[in-house]
Amino acid sequence: MNDTSIVLPADIKPFTEIFMIALAIYREARGEDLSAKIAVGCAIRNRVQHPAWYGKNWFECITKPYQFSSFNRGEPNSIVFGSPDQPAWAESLAAALRVLSGEPDPTGGATFYFDQSLDKTPPKWASIYAHTGDVGRFRFFKVHQAWRRNFQRSLRYPVP
């Protein structure tokens, strides 16, 4: 038999979303515990909930250039994929499913984060955003409310 066709469900979007969220969590937080993995997933979800700013869906938000370093060209993590025998991959999948199922957000609405290893030379954006808390080795941030209101007036799209 030469038939190589695959029968897919009518809607493969949920599978793609689960995989992309799990992959982002795995690449960004594979050395962290489940709570930090969930926090990273929630920061991504917070971006998805503001589609005009970061992208229209999970895939766009995750793969938008220069948003999540593990998806940037040339970044060593951009070629890393989890495998079924790795506990960190299984935990990343579990975190993705929990985030998609409405897991409470431990980040305080953050849409940005960086690893504490960058504390001595934090990203430039960290100085203009509000620090919402830390989970694991990550520091989470969101746009200041006053900055959001003022800046939003000058944009075509609303700031999250």
C-alpha positions in Angstrom: 0.0 0.0 0.0 1.4 3.4 -1.0 -1.1 5.6 0.8 0.8 8.1 2.9 -2.1 10.3 3.7 -2.9 11.1 7.4 -6.4 11.6 8.6 -6.5 14.6 10.9 -9.3 15.8 13.1 -11.4 18.5 11.5 -9.8 21.2 13.7 -6.1 20.8 14.5 -5.8 24.2 16.1 -6.0 22.9 19.7 -3.2 20.5 19.0 -1.0 23.2 17.5 -1.7 25.6 20.4 -0.8 22.9 23.0 2.4 22.1 21.2 3.5 25.7 20.6 2.8 26.7 24.3 4.5 23.6 25.6 7.5 24.2 23.3 7.8 27.9 24.4 7.6 26.8 28.0 10.1 24.1 27.5 12.6 26.3 25.7 12.2 29.2 28.1 11.9 27.4 31.4 12.9 23.7 31.1 15.2 24.0 34.1 12.5 25.4 36.4 9.8 23.8 38.5 6.2 23.5 37.4 5.1 26.8 39.1 7.7 28.7 37.0 6.7 26.9 33.8 3.0 27.8 34.5 4.1 31.4 35.1 5.8 31.6 31.8 2.7 30.1 30.1 0.5 32.7 31.8 2.7 35.6 30.6 2.2 34.2 27.1 -1.5 33.9 27.7 -1.6 37.5 28.9 -0.2 38.6 25.5 -2.7 36.4 23.6 -5.5 38.2 25.5 -4.3 41.5 23.9 -4.2 40.5 20.3 -3.7 43.9 18.7 -0.4 44.4 20.5 1.4 41.1 20.4 -0.4 39.0 17.7 -3.8 37.5 17.0 -3.3 34.1 18.5 -1.0 31.8 20.5 1.2 31.0 17.4 1.7 34.6 16.4 2.4 35.8 20.0 5.0 33.0 20.5 6.7 33.3 17.2 6.7 37.1 16.8 10.3 38.2 16.2 12.3 39.3 19.3 9.5 38.5 21.8 10.6 35.1 23.1 14.3 34.7 22.7 14.1 30.9 22.2 12.3 31.5 18.9 14.8 34.0 17.6 17.1 33.1 14.6 20.5 32.2 15.8 19.5 31.6 19.4 20.8 28.2 20.5 17.4 27.3 22.1 15.6 27.8 18.8 16.6 24.3 17.7 15.8 22.6 21.0 12.8 20.3 21.1 11.6 18.2 24.0 11.2 14.4 23.8 8.7 12.1 25.5 11.3 10.6 27.8 12.3 14.0 29.3 10.5 15.0 32.5 10.9 18.7 31.6 9.0 18.1 28.4 6.2 16.3 30.2 6.0 19.0 32.7 6.0 21.7 30.0 3.0 19.9 28.3 1.2 19.7 31.7 1.9 23.4 32.3 0.6 24.3 28.8 -2.6 22.3 29.4 -3.2 24.0 32.7 -2.6 27.5 31.2 -5.1 26.7 28.4 -7.6 25.4 31.0 -7.6 28.8 32.8 -4.9 28.2 35.5 -4.9 31.3 37.8 -2.1 33.8 36.8 0.7 33.9 39.4 2.4 36.8 37.6 0.0 39.6 38.3 -0.9 40.1 34.6 2.7 40.2 33.4 3.5 40.1 29.7 7.3 40.3 30.1 9.9 38.4 32.1 13.6 37.8 32.3 15.8 35.3 34.1 17.5 36.5 37.4 20.9 35.7 35.8 20.4 39.0 34.0 20.0 41.0 37.2 23.3 42.8 36.8 22.5 43.8 33.2 18.7 43.6 32.9 16.9 44.2 29.6 16.4 47.9 28.9 12.7 47.5 28.9 12.7 46.4 32.6 13.2 50.0 33.7 10.0 51.2 32.1 7.7 48.4 33.2 6.2 47.5 36.6 7.7 44.6 38.4 4.8 42.3 39.3 6.7 39.6 41.2 9.1 36.7 40.9 8.4 33.0 40.3 11.3 30.6 40.3 14.3 32.4 38.7 12.0 34.7 36.6 11.2 38.3 37.3 7.9 39.3 35.8 6.8 42.7 34.5 3.8 44.5 32.9 3.2 47.9 31.5 2.6 50.7 34.1 -1.1 51.7 34.2 -0.3 55.5 33.8 2.1 54.8 30.9 -0.5 52.6 29.2 -3.3 55.2 29.4 -1.0 58.0 28.0 0.6 55.9 25.4 -2.6 54.3 24.2 -3.9 57.6 23.1 -1.1 57.9 20.6 -1.5 54.4 19.1 -3.8 52.8 16.6 -4.0 49.7 18.7 -4.6 49.5 22.5 -1.7 48.7 24.8 -2.4 45.7 27.0 
